[in-house]
Amino acid sequence: MASVQWHSRARKYESELHMCRLEVLAVELSDYHPLKAITVTDSKSRRGGRKGSTSSSSSSCSSVAPDPLSLTLDGTDPLSLFAAASETPTLPHSISAGKEEEVGSDFEPWSSKRGEILSRFTTTEKLSINLFMGSDKSKASSPSSAVSEKVRTRLEELDDLEEGSQRELLNLSQQDYVNRIEELNQSLKEAWGSDQKVKALKIVIQCSKLLSDTSVIQFYPSKFVLITDILDTFGGLVYDRIWSMCADPHPLPESFSADDVNDTAKETCLNWFFKIASIRELVPRLYVEAAILKCNRFLTKSGIQETLQRLTAMIRGIGDPLVAVYARAYLCRVGMEVAPHLKDSLNKNFFDLLASFRQVHGESVQNQLVLQRVEIPIYLTLYSPAIHWILQCVAYRAPEDYINCAEIWVEFTCRHFTKREVNTVLADIIKHITPDRAFEDAYPQLQSVIKKILTYFHDFSVLFSMEKFLPFLDMFQKDSVRVEVCKSIMEVFIKHQQEPTRDPVILNALLHICKTMHDSVNALTLDDEKRALSLLINGFIRMVSFGRDFEQQLSFCVEARATFCNLEPVIIHLIHTVNQLAMETRRVMKGNHSRKTAAFVRACAAYSFITIPSLTSIFSRLNLYLLSGQVALANQCLSQADAFLKAAVSLLPEVPRTISIEGKQRSSESFLLDFINNFLSTLLVVPDHPEQGVLYLVRGLLNMVQDYTWEDNSDAKIRVYISALPLLAAMSQESYLYTIPKVDSNETLYGGDPKFIAEINKLCETLISQVLDHLKGLGRDEGVRRQGSLAFSLFGCLLAHGDLRNNKLNQLAVNLWNLSHKHGFCDTRTSVRTLECIKHQAQQADMSHLSDMTARLSLQSRA
């Protein structure tokens, strides 16, 4: 084929666009429409419903509570019960016969709460008290009395316990009441010191009876504190007395067992329990026996456990819920002092409390409140010291029991209360499971707590304003668990955050969370995990907006680049974000660039220019160089645009022939061709550099394409040459197809200068010659299909962009048509439609030369 002279066809883009519009035709409506949505029917059968119900009924863990009032009618007297108790076999979970269990320093003692209760629950109403005046019958027997005399005296004393002379003091102020209680405490000590043990017991009984009285209900918690002080004194005196009796012949060791106790001490201990068992009223009998609970150690191994269970059941017989809750609190207190490991009784007391709480709304309580003119909110506060103490006892050294409970209750708190209460729950969880790093065994429960909070709190300004939320996250010390928690937080944020935010509380917290995810990435991290983390971090970055404070937005991107440097998708997203920021600046300023705005756009360009080389993906670098160059050009930053485009051209030789995609090696040729075509379309609006010569970027690109090592038997280079012809033809037009506002393209710089047009035509002729030479080399059997395809591509390019009034160019087009159809590999349908298009164009006034050419274009098929 002889060489030809290239002449670009003059284009009238607007008229061509008008001619290309689709003709409107009437169509019949039917069920089918090309734009109709496709309905996909799932043929899989739906899964069956879950077996069972979401709520299950659980059987009661204990039998119906015995009526303590009916126990006296079953023919068994309380003294016989105690005698039988001394011979009861050991229970499976009895208290250890060895070292005595004690609470640790991490348990807040009752003494620390005493003062706060006394100062909080006060009254101005008048109080009353019954003082025990004593009786001569209660004097101790002489040591020389006979055994029968001792038994008779004991029985008389028991009858006299509640029949002694009493004096009721009325109209006492609160301070007078406290003073009288202190006097009773002192009288107890004096009676004990003078060996008047029964008198001391009578004082304790009378004081315990006061705990049945709720006539001045607001003072009840303080009364409980004062009375239990006396009970504690009594319990200590009894225990020390029996302990001293065990010193003969040798003192008892601290970790003694019942077998180490002599018979005399045991008899004395039983005697005390017998006296207490004969107390008629429930409340004083329960309190006094609880006061000497520790003395069960002198009798049997299982005595404490059995007594705790029995006393817990006895409290169910107390009708007043306020009196009952404080009785439970006292039983839990003495139980924690002697056997903190026995959790069963503690748990039973707590659940009994919940079961009996409905009594608050009963008629009896309501009438009492009306009588005393106490509102229900004030009344409920009276329960708080007792409930708080019971909960403290139940939760002590329970990281598993406690956290399982907290996991459930946190949902209740989130659903019905505010962030203040949720923050309190989080603080309490931290307090309980931080010691001894107990949180390491509770990661599943802690994760569940986070998920439940995230279910109900979607406003992250509220979430992160909780003082204890981030400290709660710090308990996730295991890397894998911590990352999963951070991912769950980010997923909720991305799903529910409706508006972009600039809240510093949210940004700082989420930056910390995203950095935690980023820092978990190492050489062993799977690509899928990296992609998942990158998606979450990018979702966060998209929701950060500082409005028109573009400089602050850029500063955030700078910080994010340093923070997330190990995740390439995040860096790519940041570069896109900065380019969008530059374009947003242009939109807001409506193209009117001040010096400050121009400086900002150049700063954005600098950000991209220094960041892109850090990427490992070469096509990411190429595409971002091109994108950043386009953005710089749109913002009239010509030197920055020139730098980006030259960097892209210089990077082309580094493109490998194969790249890894989803773990598989694929040819990079198609990706490179796509990039070059995109790059060529951009070059139309890029003005030549005054110091670089005419079409220096086009020439530079084509030189790189010429020198690039393409695959064997590849036509990629020739297709690039063919793709460059439409660009060069567009550059020779008087008015370009598209331009950038306020950027002078070559159409303005050269103004149709003949020398410029001549350079374009010369370059086109060179490219066509390269294509024709390549076509000649494809004449052999294995290359005829490729030859036909390339010939038809070049024919289409000449038809669209060449001036076919030139005879040589016209003849070249006919030759290419014939070559493409020579071996019958050309698609017949495409050929027919092409001929129809040429005939249609030939009807135009200035296109009549196409008529002659059409007559020379024939359709051939392979024989």
C-alpha positions in Angstrom: 0.0 0.0 0.0 1.4 3.4 -1.0 1.8 6.2 1.6 -1.0 8.8 1.8 -1.4 12.4 2.8 -3.6 12.9 5.8 -6.3 15.6 5.8 -8.7 15.8 8.7 -12.3 16.3 7.8 -13.9 19.5 9.1 -16.5 18.7 11.7 -19.7 20.4 12.6 -20.4 18.8 16.0 -23.8 20.4 16.7 -25.3 19.4 13.4 -23.9 15.9 13.7 -25.4 15.6 17.2 -28.8 16.6 15.9 -28.6 14.0 13.1 -27.7 11.3 15.6 -30.8 11.8 17.7 -33.1 8.8 17.7 -36.3 8.9 15.6 -39.5 8.8 17.7 -41.8 5.9 16.7 -45.2 4.8 18.0 -45.1 1.5 19.7 -47.7 -0.8 21.0 -47.8 -1.3 24.7 -47.6 -4.8 25.9 -46.5 -6.8 28.9 -42.9 -6.5 27.7 -40.9 -3.4 28.0 -37.1 -3.2 27.8 -37.0 -1.0 30.9 -39.4 -3.0 32.9 -38.0 -4.2 36.1 -37.0 -7.9 36.2 -38.8 -9.9 38.8 -36.8 -12.8 40.3 -38.7 -15.5 42.0 -36.9 -17.5 44.6 -37.8 -21.1 44.0 -36.1 -22.3 47.2 -38.5 -23.2 50.0 -38.5 -21.0 53.0 -37.0 -22.4 56.1 -39.3 -23.6 58.7 -39.9 -21.7 61.8 -37.7 -22.0 64.7 -38.4 -24.9 66.9 -39.9 -24.0 70.2 -40.7 -20.6 71.5 -38.5 -17.6 72.2 -39.7 -17.6 75.7 -39.5 -20.8 77.7 -41.1 -21.6 81.0 -38.6 -22.9 83.5 -39.6 -25.0 86.4 -39.2 -23.6 89.8 -35.8 -24.2 91.3 -37.3 -24.7 94.8 -40.5 -25.9 96.3 -43.2 -23.7 97.7 -41.9 -21.7 100.6 -43.0 -23.2 103.9 -45.2 -21.2 106.1 -43.1 -20.3 109.2 -46.3 -19.8 111.3 -47.5 -23.4 110.6 -44.2 -25.0 111.5 -45.2 -24.8 115.2 -48.2 -27.0 114.6 -46.4 -30.0 113.2 -45.7 -31.5 116.6 -42.0 -30.5 116.7 -40.7 -28.0 119.2 -37.8 -25.7 118.3 -35.6 -27.2 121.1 -35.9 -30.6 119.5 -35.0 -29.1 116.1 -31.8 -27.8 117.5 -30.9 -31.0 119.2 -31.5 -32.9 116.0 -29.4 -30.3 114.1 -26.3 -31.2 116.1 -26.5 -34.7 114.7 -27.4 -33.8 111.1 -24.9 -35.2 108.5 -22.8 -32.9 106.5 -24.2 -31.3 103.3 -22.3 -31.6 100.1 -21.5 -27.9 100.0 -20.9 -27.3 103.7 -18.5 -24.8 105.0 -14.9 -25.9 105.1 -13.7 -27.5 108.3 -10.4 -25.8 107.7 -9.5 -22.2 107.4 -12.4 -19.8 107.9 -13.6 -18.0 104.7 -13.2 -14.2 104.8 -14.0 -11.4 102.4 -11.1 -9.5 100.9 -10.2 -5.9 100.9 -12.0 -5.4 97.6 -15.4 -5.8 99.5 -16.8 -2.6 100.8 -17.6 -3.2 104.5 -20.8 -2.3 106.2 -19.1 0.2 108.5 -18.4 2.4 105.5 -22.1 2.7 104.8 -23.3 3.2 108.3 -22.6 6.9 108.6 -24.2 7.7 105.2 -27.4 5.9 106.1 -27.7 7.7 109.5 -27.2 11.1 107.9 -29.5 10.5 105.0 -32.6 9.0 106.7 -33.7 11.4 109.4 -37.0 12.5 110.8 -38.5 15.4 112.9 -41.4 13.2 114.1 -41.5 11.9 117.7 -40.3 8.4 118.3 -41.1 5.8 121.0 -39.1 3.0 122.6 -39.6 0.2 125.1 -36.9 -0.2 127.7 -36.4 -3.5 129.5 -36.2 -2.9 133.2 -34.9 -6.2 134.3 -36.1 -9.0 136.6 -34.7 -10.6 139.7 -35.4 -14.0 138.1 -32.8 -13.5 135.5 -29.8 -13.5 137.9 -27.3 -16.1 137.2 -27.3 -19.3 139.2 -24.6 -20.1 141.7 -21.9 -22.5 140.6 -23.0 -24.9 143.3 -26.5 -25.4 142.0 -27.5 -28.9 141.1 -28.2 -30.0 137.5 -31.9 -30.3 138.1 -31.9 -26.7 139.5 -30.1 -25.5 136.4 -32.8 -27.0 134.1 -35.6 -25.5 136.2 -33.9 -22.1 136.3 -33.4 -22.2 132.5 -37.1 -22.9 131.9 -38.1 -20.0 134.2 -35.7 -17.7 132.4 -37.2 -18.7 129.0 -40.7 -17.9 130.2 -39.4 -14.5 131.5 -37.7 -13.4 128.3 -40.7 -11.5 127.0 -42.5 -10.8 130.3 -40.0 -8.7 132.2 -40.8 -5.2 133.5 -40.8 -2.7 130.6 -41.1 1.0 130.4 -42.3 2.8 127.2 -40.7 6.1 126.4 -42.8 8.4 124.2 -42.3 11.6 122.3 -38.5 11.2 121.8 -36.6 13.3 119.3 -34.3 11.5 116.9 -31.3 12.4 119.0 -33.0 11.2 122.2 -33.8 8.0 120.4 -30.2 7.5 119.4 -29.1 8.2 123.0 -31.5 5.6 124.4 -30.3 3.0 121.9 -26.7 3.7 123.0 -27.8 3.3 126.6 -29.3 -0.1 125.8 -26.0 -1.1 124.1 -24.1 -0.1 127.1 -26.6 -1.9 129.4 -26.1 -5.0 127.3 -22.3 -4.9 127.9 -22.8 -4.2 131.6 -25.2 -7.1 132.0 -22.8 -9.4 130.2 -19.9 -8.2 132.2 -21.8 -8.9 135.5 -22.6 -12.4 134.3 -26.3 -11.6 133.7 -26.4 -13.4 130.4 -30.2 -13.8 130.3 -30.7 -10.1 131.0 -28.4 -9.4 128.1 -30.5 -11.6 125.9 -33.7 -9.8 127.0 -32.2 -6.5 126.0 -31.3 -7.9 122.5 -34.8 -9.3 122.1 -36.5 -6.0 123.1 -34.3 -4.1 120.7 -34.9 -6.6 117.9 -38.7 -6.1 118.4 -38.2 -2.4 117.5 -37.4 -3.5 113.9 -41.0 -4.7 113.5 -42.2 -1.1 114.1 -42.6 1.1 111.0 -44.7 3.8 112.7 -42.1 6.4 111.6 -41.3 4.8 108.3 -38.8 7.4 107.0 -36.5 6.7 110.0 -36.5 2.9 109.5 -33.1 2.6 107.7 -31.4 4.5 110.5 -33.2 2.5 113.2 -32.0 -0.6 111.4 -28.4 0.6 111.6 -28.7 1.4 115.4 -30.4 -1.8 116.3 -28.0 -4.1 114.4 -25.1 -2.4 116.2 -26.5 -4.0 119.4 -27.0 -7.3 117.6 -23.4 -7.3 116.4 -22.2 -6.6 119.9 -24.3 -9.4 121.3 -23.1 -11.9 118.6 -19.5 -11.0 119.3 -19.9 -11.4 123.1 -21.5 -14.9 122.7 -18.9 -16.1 120.2 -16.0 -14.9 122.4 -17.6 -16.5 125.5 -17.8 -19.9 123.8 -14.4 -19.5 122.3 -12.9 -18.9 125.7 -14.5 -22.1 127.0 -12.6 -24.0 124.4 -9.2 -23.0 125.7 -9.0 -26.0 128.1 -6.7 -27.8 127.8 -5.3 -26.0 124.7 -6.5 -22.9 122.8 -8.4 -23.5 119.6 -6.6 -22.8 116.3 -8.0 -20.2 113.9 -9.0 -22.9 111.4 -10.7 -25.2 113.9 -13.5 -27.7 113.3 -16.4 -28.8 115.4 -14.4 -31.9 116.4 -11.9 -29.7 118.2 -14.6 -28.2 120.5 -15.1 -29.7 124.0 -18.4 -30.9 125.2 -18.9 -28.0 127.7 -18.5 -25.4 125.0 -20.9 -27.3 122.8 -23.5 -27.5 125.5 -23.2 -23.8 126.2 -23.5 -23.0 122.5 -26.6 -25.3 122.2 -28.1 -23.6 125.2 -27.9 -20.2 123.5 -29.6 -21.5 120.4 -32.3 -23.2 122.5 -33.1 -19.9 124.3 -33.3 -18.1 121.0 -35.5 -20.7 119.4 -38.1 -20.2 122.2 -38.6 -16.5 121.2 -42.2 -16.3 120.2 -42.1 -13.4 117.7 -40.6 -14.0 114.3 -38.6 -10.9 113.8 -36.6 -10.9 117.1 -36.1 -14.6 116.8 -34.7 -14.3 113.3 -32.5 -11.3 114.1 -31.0 -12.8 117.3 -30.3 -16.1 115.8 -28.7 -14.4 112.8 -26.5 -12.4 115.2 -24.9 -15.6 116.6 -24.8 -17.4 113.2 -21.0 -17.7 113.5 -21.4 -19.9 116.6 -22.6 -22.7 114.4 -19.0 -23.5 113.8 -18.7 -24.9 117.3 -21.5 -27.4 116.6 -21.4 -29.0 113.1 -19.5 -28.5 109.8 -22.7 -27.8 108.0 -24.4 -25.7 110.6 -23.9 -22.3 109.0 -25.1 -23.4 105.6 -28.2 -25.1 107.1 -29.0 -22.1 109.2 -28.7 -19.6 106.3 -31.1 -21.7 104.3 -33.6 -21.9 107.2 -33.4 -18.2 108.1 -33.8 -17.3 104.4 -37.1 -19.2 104.3 -38.2 -17.7 107.6 -38.0 -14.2 106.2 -40.8 -15.1 103.8 -43.1 -15.0 106.8 -42.6 -11.3 107.4 -45.6 -9.4 106.0 -44.1 -5.9 105.7 -41.9 -5.7 102.6 -39.7 -3.0 104.1 -39.0 -5.0 107.3 -38.4 -8.1 105.2 -35.9 -6.4 102.9 -33.8 -5.2 105.8 -34.0 -8.6 107.5 -32.6 -10.1 104.2 -29.9 -7.4 104.2 -28.8 -8.3 107.8 -28.8 -12.0 107.0 -26.7 -11.4 103.9 -24.3 -9.3 106.0 -23.7 -11.9 108.7 -23.5 -14.6 106.0 -20.8 -12.7 104.2 -18.8 -12.3 107.4 -18.7 -16.0 108.1 -19.2 -17.8 104.8 -18.9 -15.5 101.7 -18.5 -18.5 99.4 -22.0 -19.7 100.1 -23.8 -18.0 97.3 -27.1 -20.0 97.3 -28.6 -18.2 100.3 -27.5 -14.8 98.9 -29.2 -15.5 95.5 -32.3 -16.8 97.2 -32.6 -13.7 99.3 -32.3 -11.6 96.1 -34.9 -13.4 94.2 -37.2 -13.5 97.2 -36.8 -9.7 97.3 -37.9 -9.5 93.7 -40.8 -11.8 94.3 -42.1 -9.8 97.3 -41.6 -6.4 95.8 -45.2 -6.5 94.4 -46.3 -6.0 98.0 -45.3 -2.4 97.7 -48.5 -1.8 95.8 -50.6 -3.8 98.2 -53.4 -2.4 100.2 -51.6 -2.7 103.6 -48.6 -0.7 102.4 -50.6 1.9 100.6 -52.8 2.5 103.7 -49.7 2.9 105.8 -48.2 5.4 103.4 -51.5 7.4 103.4 -51.6 7.3 107.2 -48.0 8.6 107.5 -48.4 11.0 104.5 -45.4 9.5 102.6 -45.3 9.6 98.8 -44.4 6.4 97.0 -41.2 7.8 95.5 -40.0 8.7 99.0 -41.0 5.3 100.3 -39.1 3.5 97.6 -35.8 5.3 98.5 -36.0 3.6 101.9 -35.2 0.3 100.2 -32.0 1.5 98.5 -29.5 0.8 101.3 -30.8 -2.7 101.8 -31.0 -3.5 98.1 -27.6 -2.0 97.4 -26.1 -4.2 100.1 -27.8 -7.4 98.9 -26.6 -6.7 95.4 -23.1 -6.1 96.6 -23.1 -9.4 98.4 -24.5 -11.3 95.5 -22.0 -9.7 93.0 -18.9 -10.2 95.2 -16.3 -12.2 93.4 -18.7 -13.3 90.8 -16.7 -12.0 87.1 -18.7 -14.8 85.5 -22.1 -14.5 87.5 -21.9 -10.8 87.6 -21.1 -10.2 83.9 -23.8 -12.7 82.8 -26.3 -10.7 84.8 -25.0 -7.3 83.6 -25.1 -8.5 80.0 -28.9 -8.9 80.4 -29.6 -5.8 82.5 -27.7 -3.5 80.2 -30.3 -4.0 77.5 -33.1 -3.1 80.0 -31.1 0.0 80.9 -30.5 1.0 77.2 -34.2 0.5 76.3 -35.8 2.4 79.2 -33.2 4.9 80.5 -30.8 7.5 79.3 -27.1 7.6 78.6 -26.5 8.6 82.3 -27.8 5.3 83.6 -26.0 3.3 80.8 -22.8 5.1 81.7 -23.4 4.1 85.3 -23.8 0.4 84.3 -20.6 0.6 82.2 -18.7 2.1 85.2 -19.9 -0.7 87.4 -18.9 -3.4 85.0 -15.4 -1.8 84.7 -15.2 -1.7 88.5 -16.1 -5.3 88.9 -14.1 -7.1 86.2 -11.0 -5.0 86.0 -9.3 -6.4 89.1 -7.1 -9.4 88.4 -7.8 -8.9 84.6 -11.0 -10.8 85.0 -12.2 -9.3 81.7 -10.0 -11.7 79.8 -12.5 -14.5 80.7 -15.5 -12.4 79.8 -14.9 -11.2 76.2 -18.1 -12.8 74.8 -20.3 -11.1 77.4 -18.5 -7.8 77.0 -19.0 -8.0 73.2 -22.6 -8.6 73.8 -22.8 -5.5 76.0 -21.4 -3.4 73.2 -23.8 -4.8 70.7 -26.8 -4.1 72.9 -25.7 -0.6 73.5 -25.2 -0.1 69.7 -28.6 -1.5 69.1 -30.3 1.3 71.1 -27.8 4.2 70.7 -27.3 5.4 67.1 -26.5 9.0 68.0 -22.7 8.8 68.3 -22.4 12.2 69.9 -24.5 10.7 72.8 -22.6 7.5 72.7 -19.1 9.0 73.0 -20.2 11.5 75.5 -20.5 8.6 78.0 -17.5 9.0 80.1 -17.0 5.2 80.5 -17.6 4.0 76.9 -14.0 4.3 75.7 -12.5 2.9 79.0 -14.9 0.0 78.5 -13.4 -0.6 75.0 -9.9 -0.6 76.6 -10.8 -3.8 78.4 -10.7 -5.6 75.1 -7.0 -6.5 75.3 -7.0 -9.4 72.9 -6.2 -8.1 69.4 -8.7 -10.2 67.5 -11.5 -9.4 69.9 -10.7 -5.7 70.0 -10.7 -5.5 66.2 -14.1 -7.2 66.0 -15.6 -4.8 68.5 -14.2 -1.8 66.6 -15.6 -3.2 63.4 -19.1 -3.6 64.9 -19.0 0.0 66.1 -18.0 1.3 62.6 -20.6 -0.8 60.9 -23.3 0.8 63.1 -21.9 4.3 62.5 -21.8 3.9 58.7 -25.3 2.4 58.7 -27.1 4.9 60.9 -25.1 8.2 60.6 -27.3 10.2 58.3 -25.4 13.5 58.1 -21.7 14.3 57.8 -20.1 15.3 61.1 -17.4 17.6 62.3 -18.1 16.9 66.0 -14.6 16.7 67.6 -15.8 14.1 70.2 -17.0 11.8 67.4 -14.0 12.4 65.2 -11.4 11.7 67.9 -13.2 8.6 69.2 -13.7 7.1 65.7 -10.1 8.0 64.7 -9.0 6.0 67.7 -11.2 3.1 66.8 -10.2 3.1 63.1 -6.5 3.3 64.1 -7.0 0.3 66.3 -8.3 -1.6 63.3 -5.5 -0.3 61.1 -2.8 -1.2 63.6 -4.0 -4.8 63.6 -2.8 -5.2 60.0 0.4 -7.1 59.5 2.2 -9.3 57.0 -0.1 -12.2 57.7 -3.3 -10.3 57.4 -5.5 -11.7 54.5 -6.4 -9.5 51.6 -10.1 -10.0 52.3 -9.6 -8.7 55.9 -7.7 -5.7 54.6 -10.5 -4.9 52.2 -13.1 -5.2 54.9 -11.2 -2.9 57.2 -10.6 -0.4 54.4 -14.3 -0.2 53.6 -15.1 0.6 57.2 -12.4 3.3 57.5 -13.4 4.8 54.1 -17.0 4.9 55.3 -15.9 6.9 58.3 -13.8 9.3 56.1 -16.8 9.9 53.8 -18.9 11.1 56.8 -16.4 13.7 57.9 -17.2 17.2 56.6 -16.0 20.6 57.8 -18.4 22.4 55.5 -16.6 25.3 53.8 -13.7 25.1 56.1 -11.6 23.5 53.3 -8.3 23.9 55.1 -9.5 22.0 58.1 -10.8 19.2 55.8 -7.4 19.0 54.1 -5.7 18.9 57.5 -7.9 16.0 58.5 -6.9 14.1 55.3 -3.2 14.8 56.1 -3.7 13.3 59.6 -5.7 10.3 58.1 -2.9 9.6 55.6 -0.4 9.3 58.4 -2.8 7.2 60.5 -3.8 4.7 57.9 -0.7 4.4 55.8 -0.7 0.6 55.7 -4.1 0.3 54.0 -3.7 1.2 50.3 -7.5 1.4 49.6 -7.8 4.0 52.3 -4.9 6.1 50.8 -6.5 5.9 47.4 -9.8 7.0 48.9 -8.1 9.9 50.6 -6.5 11.1 47.3 -10.0 10.9 45.7 -11.4 12.9 48.6 -8.7 15.6 48.2 -9.4 15.9 44.5 -13.1 16.2 45.3 -12.2 18.9 47.8 -10.4 20.9 45.2 -13.4 20.6 42.8 -15.7 21.6 45.6 -13.6 24.7 46.2 -14.0 25.6 42.5 -17.7 25.1 42.7 -18.2 27.2 45.8 -16.0 30.0 44.4 -17.8 29.7 41.0 -14.5 29.8 39.2 -13.4 33.1 40.8 -10.0 32.1 42.2 -8.5 34.4 44.8 -4.9 34.0 45.7 -5.9 32.1 48.9 -8.1 29.7 46.9 -5.4 29.1 44.3 -3.0 28.4 47.1 -5.4 25.9 48.6 -5.9 24.1 45.3 -2.1 23.9 44.8 -1.9 22.4 48.3 -4.4 19.7 47.3 -2.4 19.0 44.2 0.8 18.7 46.3 -1.0 16.3 48.7 -1.8 14.0 45.8 1.6 14.4 44.1 3.5 13.3 47.1 1.0 10.5 48.1 0.5 8.7 44.8 4.1 7.3 44.6 3.5 5.4 47.9 1.0 3.2 46.3 2.0 -0.3 45.2 -0.6 -0.8 42.5 0.8 0.7 39.3 -2.6 1.2 37.7 -3.8 3.0 40.8 -0.9 5.3 40.4 -1.6 5.8 36.7 -5.3 6.5 37.1 -4.7 8.8 40.1 -2.0 10.8 38.2 -4.5 11.3 35.4 -7.4 12.1 37.7 -5.3 14.6 39.7 -4.1 16.2 36.5 -7.6 16.6 35.3 -8.6 18.2 38.6 -5.6 20.5 38.5 -6.5 21.5 34.9 -10.1 22.2 35.9 -8.8 24.5 38.6 -6.5 26.3 36.1 -3.4 25.0 37.8 -1.6 24.3 34.5 1.9 23.6 35.9 0.5 21.1 38.4 -1.6 19.4 35.7 1.5 19.2 33.5 3.5 17.6 36.3 0.8 14.9 36.9 0.5 14.0 33.2 4.2 13.8 32.6 4.5 11.6 35.7 1.9 9.3 34.3 3.7 9.1 30.9 7.0 8.4 32.6 5.4 5.6 34.6 4.2 3.6 31.5 7.4 1.7 31.0 7.1 0.2 34.5 3.7 -1.4 33.8 4.3 -5.2 34.0 2.9 -7.5 31.3 0.8 -9.4 33.9 -0.8 -8.3 37.1 -2.4 -10.2 40.0 -6.2 -9.9 40.2 -8.0 -11.8 43.1 -5.0 -14.0 43.4 -4.8 -14.8 39.7 -2.3 -13.6 37.1 -3.9 -11.8 34.2 -2.6 -9.8 31.3 -2.3 -6.1 31.9 -2.8 -5.2 28.2 -6.5 -4.5 28.3 -6.1 -2.3 31.4 -3.2 -0.4 29.8 -5.2 0.2 26.6 -8.2 1.6 28.7 -5.9 4.0 30.5 -4.2 5.2 27.3 -7.5 5.9 25.7 -8.7 7.8 28.7 -5.4 9.7 28.7 -5.7 10.6 25.0 -9.2 12.1 25.5 -7.7 14.3 28.2 -4.9 15.6 26.0 -7.4 17.4 23.8 -7.8 20.2 26.3 -4.2 20.3 27.6 -2.4 23.2 26.2 1.2 22.7 24.9 4.0 23.9 27.2 5.7 26.9 25.7 9.1 25.4 26.3 8.4 21.8 25.3 7.3 22.1 21.7 4.2 21.2 19.7 2.2 18.2 20.9 5.0 17.3 23.3 2.7 15.2 25.6 1.2 13.4 22.6 4.6 12.6 21.2 5.9 11.6 24.6 3.0 9.1 25.0 3.5 7.7 21.6 7.2 7.3 22.1 6.5 5.4 25.4 4.0 3.2 23.5 6.6 2.6 20.8 9.3 1.5 23.3 7.1 -0.5 25.6 7.6 -4.3 25.5 4.2 -5.6 24.4 3.2 -9.3 24.4 4.1 -11.5 21.5 1.6 -11.5 18.7 -0.1 -8.5 20.2 -1.9 -5.7 18.3 -2.2 -3.4 21.3 0.4 -0.9 20.1 -1.3 -0.6 16.7 -4.7 -0.1 18.3 -3.1 2.8 20.4 -2.0 4.4 17.1 -5.4 4.0 15.6 -6.9 5.5 18.8 -4.6 8.5 18.6 -5.9 9.5 15.1 -9.3 10.7 16.4 -7.4 12.9 19.0 -5.2 14.4 16.3 -8.2 15.0 14.0 -10.0 16.7 16.9 -7.0 18.9 17.6 -7.0 20.2 14.0 -10.5 21.6 14.3 -11.2 25.3 14.5 -13.4 24.7 17.5 -12.8 21.8 19.9 -15.5 19.3 20.9 -15.0 20.2 24.6 -13.0 22.7 26.6 -12.4 23.7 30.2 -13.6 27.1 31.2 -10.8 29.7 31.6 -8.2 27.3 30.3 -6.9 28.1 26.8 -6.5 24.9 24.8 -4.4 24.6 21.6 -7.3 25.8 19.5 -6.7 29.2 21.2 -3.0 29.1 21.5 -2.4 28.2 17.8 -5.6 29.6 16.3 -5.5 27.2 13.3 -1.9 28.0 12.5 -1.0 26.1 9.3 2.3 25.0 10.9 0.4 23.4 13.8 -2.0 21.7 11.4 0.9 20.5 9.3 2.5 18.9 12.4 -0.7 17.1 13.2 -1.1 15.8 9.6 2.6 14.7 9.6 2.1 12.8 12.8 -1.1 11.2 11.5 0.7 10.0 8.4 3.4 8.5 10.5 0.9 6.6 12.6 -1.0 5.3 9.5 2.2 4.1 8.0 3.0 2.2 11.1 -0.5 0.6 11.0 -0.2 -0.3 7.3 3.2 -1.9 7.8 1.8 -4.0 10.6 -1.1 -5.1 8.4 1.3 -6.3 5.8 3.0 -8.5 8.3 -0.3 -10.2 9.2 -0.9 -11.6 5.7 -0.1 -15.1 6.8 -2.8 -17.6 7.7 -2.5 -17.3 11.5 -2.8 -13.5 11.3 -5.6 -12.9 8.7 -8.3 -12.6 11.4 -6.4 -10.0 13.3 -5.6 -8.3 10.0 -9.2 -8.0 9.1 -10.1 -6.6 12.5 -7.4 -3.9 12.4 -8.2 -3.0 8.8 -11.8 -2.4 9.6 -10.9 -0.3 12.7 -8.6 1.9 10.6 -11.4 2.1 7.9 -13.9 3.3 10.5 -11.3 5.9 11.8 -10.7 7.3 8.3 -14.5 7.4 7.6 -15.2 9.4 10.8 -12.2 11.7 10.9 -10.4 11.7 7.6 -11.2 14.0 4.6 -12.2 11.4 2.0 -12.4 14.0 -0.7 -8.7 13.4 -0.9 -8.3 10.7 -3.6 -5.5 8.9 -2.0 -7.2 8.8 1.4 -10.4 7.7 -0.3 -8.7 4.9 -2.1 -6.9 3.8 1.1 -10.3 3.6 2.8 -11.7 1.4 0.0 -8.6 -0.8 0.2 -9.0 -1.2 4.0 -12.6 -2.2 3.5 -11.8 -4.8 1.0 -8.9 -6.1 3.1 -11.1 -6.5 6.1 -13.6 -8.5 4.1 -11.1 -10.5 2.1 -11.1 -13.6 4.3 -14.7 -13.4 5.4 -13.9 -12.8 9.1 -15.7 -9.4 9.2 -19.2 -9.5 10.9 -21.7 -9.2 8.1 -24.3 -7.4 10.2 -21.8 -4.7 11.1 -20.7 -4.3 7.5 -24.3 -3.9 6.3 -25.1 -1.3 8.9 -21.8 0.5 8.1 -22.7 0.7 4.4 -26.2 2.0 5.2 -24.6 4.7 7.4 -22.2 5.7 4.6 -25.1 5.9 2.1 -27.1 8.0 4.5 -24.1 10.4 4.9 -23.7 10.6 1.2 -27.1 12.3 0.9 -25.7 15.4 2.6 -24.7 18.3 0.4 -21.0 18.3 1.4 -20.7 14.5 1.5 -21.5 13.6 -2.1 -18.0 12.1 -2.6 -19.0 9.2 -0.5 -21.4 8.1 -3.2 -18.6 7.0 -5.5 -16.8 5.3 -2.6 -20.0 3.3 -1.7 -20.2 1.9 -5.1 -16.7 0.4 -4.7 -17.4 -1.1 -1.3 -18.6 -4.7 -1.7 -19.6 -7.4 0.8 -17.6 -10.6 0.6 -17.8 -13.8 2.5 -15.3 -16.5 3.1 -15.8 -19.5 0.7 
